[in-house]
Structures are given as C-alpha cells and as structure tokens.
C-alpha cells in the first residue's frame, strides 16, 4: 500500500464530501434534525421511494461478555427489526428485539439487538430481519417489504475459561485497508475479540464514513462471527458527526468486564486539547468527563471482581504517561496514574503517539508496563496480540511487515 500523502488526503476528503451530498440527496437524512439524532429520526430514509429496503451495513457483533452479545446493523429505511436465533443451524426458534424505551420498541434504521442469558461456550446461529415501515400514521402503521440477512453464527465465550486472547488495533485514521492488512498478520490464531483502541477515524463526518472506513471492513473480515470492542480516541471527539456516531455501536466509552483470568478496564481518555481551545467553541467538557471516570475507576479498583482477578489489564487510547505535554495527556496522568498504581494493574495498552513502544514499569511513575501501538502510516502500523492464562500475560507487537517490534511478559506475582 503506498504511503498516503497530503494530496491523497485532500482527495479522500473531497470524496467523503461527495458521498455525503449523495447520501443526503438519497433521503438517508432529513436535514439537521436527522444528523443530530439519526436513531430517533423516524422519517429518515423513507423519502427514497424508488429503492427497496436494504441492509447498508452489518450484522456486526459487540459485547461486554457476561453471556450476552449485541448484534447491530443499519438499514436504508426505517423498519421494525429483530433477530431470529438458536443453537441449531436448522432452526432459529427464538426471537429478540432491540431495547424498548418507555414501552416502545425501536422503529428506525440503526439496530442493536442484545441476546441475553446465553449458554457458556455454546454456538449460536442467527439471522437479522427488518420489515420496512412505509407509512407511520397516529393510528395506522403500514409495512412494506421484509429483508433478511444471510445466516451467521458466533460462539458465546465462556467467561470462566482458563485463558483469553485478543488483538489490538489503534490509530487507523481513515485508512480502512489497514484493518484487513493488520488482522491478516494474525490469521489462523484463536482470539476471543478484536479491540480497537481509538482513532479509527480522523474526525466524524457522516454515516457513510463510519460504514466505509470501519463497519464494512470489519463485517467482511470477521465481525459477523467474532465481536469487537471499541473505545473512542481523541479524533473521534472531532467533527460535526461526533455527537451521533456512538449510536452505531453498543458503546464506545468506559467499561469493565471479566473474561477468563483477566479483569478488563476500558477508559475513554477524551480529547488531548484544552476544553477552551477555539476549535471546540465552548461546547465540550472533557476535563469533567475524565474526572467522572476517575471516580468510577476508584470504585472499580475496590470491587471484588477487580481484586479477585488473577490479572488486571487497562485499555485507554491516550496512555497515562509518555505521550507529550498536551493538556489531555497531562490530565490523564494526573487523574488516572495514581489510581492505576493504587489498583496494582498489571498492564496498560494504549495508542495515540503513532510511535510503537514498550515502556517497562517505573517505581517513580507508572508501576506497570505500558504498551503503545504505532500507526497510521505504512511501516509504523502495528497489531498487538495479547494472551493471558492464570499464570502469565504474553504480549507480542508486530509491525505491518509481520516483524515483531515489541514484546513483554507479565508473570503472576
């Protein structure tokens, strides 16, 4: 893949703007209100009478484990949607809908159906179904055609398993071809999930960007059968669509879950600029947001799940140290590092700097190793593979040629 230069970037931005104009003309948004809230804009897409109902993206899987999984997809028109599933390839006799709000089932374009109470270690077969809502009157709803996705399957990971493995990608920056390139370096290896550690995009433009630059590459390669987990980077806080893009995912913020011998803690580090920076025009408060997460983290490190886990891995886009003197990076050190030290975390995985590096523990600073992935340019991109048992965590970071450029071993103390 050739190095992307400034000319290519400008061409890509023009292409995105052209896609957006076509997108709006096609009726997938109805002015500013649809852009501000695509999940609730029921009229979105229904002006496109000359097209049949289509699945624009998906299905793709996300999860926080705990015997549940979320199945997401996007249609070009508003629809009533559901998932048919079961443990038999011949018979999906169970049906699940999206989460009701105030007694109302979803009736839009962006679908998220969570399957709960799944059997540990079981294989589930499923298909997505959407029925077009052609006309929505106060006392009469008229349905149109129905579309069904191709059959797919996934394994519900047993959270009590003895080992866990996953890969981390970070700082893709609107280079969708990097996703299959890097993941193919790990082809054939068993993994429980793929983790995107922020800055998949340069900034948030519109729905088509999300589909083309992340959802479609992931769905084509793995996401119908294997879940991904995603935390926002500082670049995902930018752009006119930044307040809308979280609707396309189960979550993109902070979370905690246990899988196998590891307690995973995910932190959303927000922006690296000051809240008062002119580019934000006074409509952000990331300092407050990080402080709120610090209070949440303090509760998490006191929890039984955190304390009893053989290992504790923290994943955050901006590392808690070693990423310069920008305001957000300094604030992350101030609010998170003391708690990470207090909680005796075993490993932190980050991105942001675009320079891959393994930082060993420092008694005067970070008491834990910090692994920072590279990217986004060819030659600096990385994929980081992590495998954990009850006795150790092994980390191996490969550059985009497949060469190992970093490794670390954490042994049980």
Secondary structure, 3 states (H helix, E strand, C coil): CCCCCHHHHHHHHHHHHHHHHHHHHCCCCCCHHHHHCCCCCCCCCCCCCCCCCCEEEEEEEECCCCCCEEEEEEECCCEEEEEEEECCCCCCCEEEECCCECCECCCCCEEEEEECCCCCCCEEEEEEEEEEEEEEECCEEEEEEEEECCCEEEECCCCCCCCEEEEEECCCCCCCHHHHHHHHCCCCCCCCEEEEECCCCCCCCCHHHHHHHHHHHHHHHHHCCCCEEEECCHHHHCCCCCCCHHHHCCCCCCEEEEECCEEEEEECCCCCCCCCCHHHCCCCCHHHHHHHHHHHHHHHHHCHHHHHCCEEEEEECCCCCCCCCCHHHHHHHHHHHHHHHHCCCCEEEECCCCCCEEECCCCCCCCCEEEECCCCCCCCCEEEEEEECCCEEEEEEEECCCCEEEEEEEECC
